[in-house]
Amino acid sequence: MNKIIFTILLFNLLSIAFAQDFKLEAKLEKIDESGFYKIKLSPELISAMENFPADIRIFDEENNEIPYIFKNYEDSKLAETLKYRKFQYSKIKTSNKHKVISIVNNKNKIFSRFYILYKNGQNAYNLKLYGGNEKNKLKEIATTAKTLRYNNLGEILELIDFQPCKYKYYRIQIDKYSTKYPQISKFGYIESTIPGKAYLKLENPDITQNDIKDKKISRIKISYDSPQSIDMININISNIDFYYRNTRIQIKDSAVHKKKKNYYYRTLKSFKLNSDCMPIVLLNNFRAKTFYLEIENKDNTALRVDSIECYQKKYYLITKLEKDKKYFLRVGNAQTQKPEYDLQYFTDKIPKHLKVAEITGISQINYLKNVENKGFQPDKKIIWIVIILIAGILLYITLRMLNKTDNIN
């Protein structure tokens, strides 16, 4: 029993020591004027984050933690976009089973995201989006909505993401929620920036396609050398002109049953791969090294996926820096919590047009070498000395207890 207690304590000590580790460190160039700056985060830094977006910190040369505001391009434009983009030709109709929003796209715009603002904190759990060029022949093109944010009036904003399409007619169908329908304050669209200025293209992954004829599916394996943070994929298909197929984004997972490890494919997102629309899928900070695309072929010829392009949103930090000081970023500590800085309450004091503080180099952190102590991170040698001392004390106490037990017997 004492040996078990000793082992557990030692394991916990080791876990605490290694939980403090960040993975990457990025140095900032020295600035020639004090003030607020924008720091653009590279895909390498974002992909190294284990607890997005909490595990990133800025330190100065005196080991002081520097407050920052975490932003992305899309969020910085979102409020303004929603304020002015409304449908000109639309109407809401309520029946015993559904509430329906009908939309006419007379200006031939390409849509990829609709929004609905609900009053009184109510949102629709069951929502479907249809589209087509004939009013009475609409195809289902999306079945999911996501809650984005609450405002101070208790309203909920939901986004409906789908492949960018240029249909003439759209219909949003909301099923009955509880005993009443959600109260819609307003609805409209967000102009597409896909792939646009809001995204950075990642290196192309390796892909392998397996057409499983007996199951009438194709499974495409998408692989990177290291985990990547992905917000959008573009699927390039060339062998068939017209297609409309159920498709899923999956990861390979495992479960233990009767001491045997079984593997299965877990679905993260379902959508329609539709030749009428651009083959673009939004994933919203999906982090993986390997994932899969499963396409239902039914009785059709299998689609041939020639390539898959992956994109990441542009993220940046806003912070106040001092002239001629050294600064660095650290990312990749899954144990860190989201920081709470006073700076978030003073955004009105920050200039709209900011200079950019460039990252001059990114390197992996190796704590087993003689690394200078930075910020709140203790020196790893000191940690090991403490662990060895505590382990020795615990071992000594355990042996004494065992000896006393033997003497009693």
N, C-alpha and C positions, 0 to 999 in steps of 0.2 A: 504493500500500500504506500509506504513511504517513498519507494522508488518511483511509483507512478506519479505521486505529487511532485517529486523533484523534476521528473521529465517534463511535466506540464508547465511548471514554472519556468524552466529553462527555455522551452519552446516559445512561451509568451514573451520572454525577454528578447529572444532573437527576432521575433516578429515585430516588436516595438522598434528595435534598432533599424531594421531594414524598411519599415513603413515610412521612415523619414525621407527616403530617397526621392530626389527628382531625377529625371532621365537626361534632359538636354539643357544646355546653357547657351544663351545667345548674347553676344556683346553688342552694345550700341555704340555708334560713333559719337565722339564728343561734339557737342553743339556750341556754336559761337555766340548764342544769345539766349538768356534765360526766358522761360515762358512755357505755354502749353504746346504740346507736340502730339502728332499722330504717329503711332508705331504700327506699321503694316505687318501682320503675322503671316509667315510663309506656310504652305501646306505641310512642310516637315514639322513645324512646331505644333500646328493644330492636330495633326495625326498622332503626335506623341502624347497628347493629353488623354489621361486615363479617366478623368472625371470632368468631362467638358461641361461648362467652361470654367470650373472652379479651380483647377490645378495649374494656375499660372501666377507668377509673382514677379515684381520688379524690385531690385535692390540697388542701392548706390554703393560707392566704394567704401563707405563707413558702415556697411552692413545694416542700413536702415531700410525698412520696407516702404516702398513708395506707392501711394494710392493711385488707382487708375479707374477708368470707365471702360468696360468691354462693349464693343459695338460690332455690328456687321452692316454692310452696305444696304441690304434689304430693309432692315429695321429702321435705319436712318431715313429712308424714303417712304416708309409704309403709311404713317399717319397722314402725310400730305396727299399721297395717292388715293387713299380711301375717301378723303374729304371731297374730292372733285370728280370721281369716276362713278357715274350712275347710268343705268340703262334708260335710254330715251323711250323705247317701245317695250313696255312690260306691264303685266297685271297679275294680281294675286286672286286666286279662286279657291274657295273652301267647299269641300263636300263632306259626306259622312265618314269617308275613309282617309282622305288626304287633304293637305293644303298644297296647292300647286302654284308655282311662280312660272309664268310663261314669258319668254324673252324672244324678241325678234332682232336679228343682227342685220339691219338694213345697210350699215356702213361697211359690211364685209370685214370686220375686225378679226384678228386672231386672238382667241381667249385661251388662258391656261389656268386661271384662278378666279373664282367668284367668292364673294363674301356675303354673309348675312349677319346683321346685328339684331340680337334678341333683347327684348325688354325683360325686366324683372328676374334676371338670372336663369331664364329657361332656355334650353337648347334642344334641338331635335336629335335624338339618338338614331333614328331610322330615316336616312336621307338618300335619295338617288338622283342622279343627273342624267338626262337624256339629251341627245342632239341629232340633227339631221337636216338635210336640205329640202325635205318634203314634210310639211306640217303634220301629217297623219302617219308618217313612217319614221319615227325617231328611234335611235339605237341607244341602249344604256352605255354610258361612257365613264361613269364614276359612281361609287357606292359609299364612299367614306368622306367624313368631314372631321376637322380637328379644331378644338378650342384653342384660340390663340391667346386671348387675354381678357381680363375683366377691366372695366373702367370704373370710375368712382361713382357712377350712377347705378351700379349693379347690373349693367348690361354685359352680355357675352358676345364676343366676336368670333365667328367660325369661318374657316376657310375651306373651300372645296377645290382641291388640286386635281388636275387631270391633264392628259396629254394635250398640248396646244392644238386647237382645232379652229377651223373657219367655217362652221356651220351657219346656216341662215336662221335656224330655229333651235332653241334650247328650252328644256323644261326641268325645273327643280321640283321634285316630289317629296314632300315631308309627310311621313306617316303620323298618325295620331299619337301624341305623347301624353301618357297618363289619361286624365279625363278631359283635357283641353289641349288646344294647339298652342305652340309657343307664339308669343306676340312679336311680330317682326317690326323692328323700328325702321330699318332701311336695308337695302341690298344693292349690290353693284358688282363691279369687276376691278381687278388690279391689272394694269397694263403689263404685258409680258416683257421681262428683261432676260428671257431665256435665249441662248446662254448669256448674252449681254454683259454689261459692265459689272454685274453683281457676283460673277463667278470666275474662278480660275480653273483652267484645264489641268488635270493631273496627267502623269505619264500613263500611256495606254497599258492596261493589264494584259496578261496572257489569258486566252480563252480556249476552251476545249468543248466541243459539242458532241453530245451523245443522243442519238435518235433511238428511243426505246419503242419499237413498233408494237409489241404486244400490249403496252400500256397507252399507246397513241399519244405519247408526249415526247418533247425534246427537252433535255436538261443541259444547260450551258454552264460550265464551271468558269468562274472569273477569279483570277488569282493575282496577288501582289507579293513581293518579297517581304514586306512588312505591313502591319495594319495601316489602313488609310481611313481618313474621315471623308465621307462622300455625301454630298447633298443632292446630286443629280446625275443621272446616267442617260446617255443617248445611244439607242440600239440601232445599228445599221444593218438593214436587210435588203437584199438585191434580187432574190430569185423569184419572187411572187409579187404581182402588182396589187392584188386585192386580198385583204385578210382582215379577220375580226376574231380574235382568239383570247380566251382566258389565260392570263399570265400571272406568275407569282415570283416575288423575290424571296429567296430562302437561304437559310444557313444550315449546315450539317450539325446536328446535335446528338446527344447520347443520353441513355437512361439505363439504369441497372435493374434487371429483373431476374430474380432467382440466381443471384451472384454472376449473372452474365450481362455483359455490356452490349446493348443494342443501339444501333445508329438509325437516325431518322432525319428527314428534312422538315425543318420548322419554318412555316410561312410567316414573313414579316409584313408583306404588303401584297395585295392582289389588285390587278387592274386589267383593262382591256387593251390588248395590242391591236391597234386599229389603223389600217392604211389610209383612212381619211384624215388622220391627225399626225402630227410630228411624233416620232418614236422617243419621246423624252419623258422621264419619270423622276419626280421629286422624291427624295428620301429623307431629308432633314437630319443631317449629322449622323448618318449611319456609319459605324466604325467596324471594319472587318479586314482581315487579310485574304480570306477566301469566302465567296458567296456564290449563289446559284440563281439562274433564271430558268424557271420551268414553264414551258409553253404547251398548252393543250392543242393538239393537232386534229383530234377527232378523226374524220375520214379524209382529211386533206393532206396534200404534200407537205412535208416538214419545211418550216421556214429555215433558211440558212442565214445564221447570224455571222456577218463578215467581220464585224468589230464592235466593241463597246467602248464608248468614251465616257470617262468619269470626271465630274466637276466638283469643286468645293467652293462654298461661299467665301467672299472676301471678308476677313475679320481684321479688326484693328483695335488698338488701345489708345485712349486719350489720357495723357498724364502731364504733370508739370515737372520740367527738368531745369537744372541749373547749369550755367555756363561752365565749360571745362571740367565737369565732373564725369566720372566713369559710372556707367550703369549697365546692368545685365538683367536678362529675363531667365527664369527657370520654369520648366514645364514637366509634367509627367509624374506627379505624385498623387496616386489614387486616394490617399488618406486625407488629403486637404479638403477643407470646407470652403464654400464660396465666401470670399472676403466681404466685409461690410465696411465701406469707407464713407466718410462724411462728404466726399467729393460729389457723390451722386445727387446731393441736395442743392448743389450750386452750379448746375449745368448752364444757368443763365449768365454766369460769370466767364464762361469759356468762349473765346472768339469762334465765329463760324468758320473762318478760313484759317487752317492750321498748317504749319510747316511739318515736314516729315523727318523723324529721327530714324536714320537707316540702321538696319542690322548688319554688322560687319562680319560676323562669323557665328556658326552654330557647331557645338561640339558635345559629345557624350560626356557625362559626369561619371568619373570612376572614383568611388569613395575609398577604395582600398589603397589608393596612392596618397601621397602627401598633399591633400587638397586643402587650400586655405579655407578657414571657417567663414561662411558667408550667411548673413541674415540670422534666422533662428536655427539654422542647421548645425548640430554639434559635430565636432571632429570624430570621425569613425574610429580612430585609434582609442580615444577616450571611452567611447561606447564599449569597445571590445575589452578594455581593461576593467570597466565596471562589471561587465557580464562575467568575466573570469573570476573576479573577486566574489561576486554574489554566488556563482556556481560553487566556488570553493567552500563558502560558508554553508550553503545548503547541503553539500556533500558531507561536510564535517558533522552537521546536526543530524543528518540521516544515519551516519555510521554510529554516532553515539546512541541514538534511539534504538538501533538494531542491537547494539551491545547490551543495553539495558534490558531489552526483551529476552536476549539469550540468558542473561543472569537470572531473570525471574523464573524462566523455565528450568 
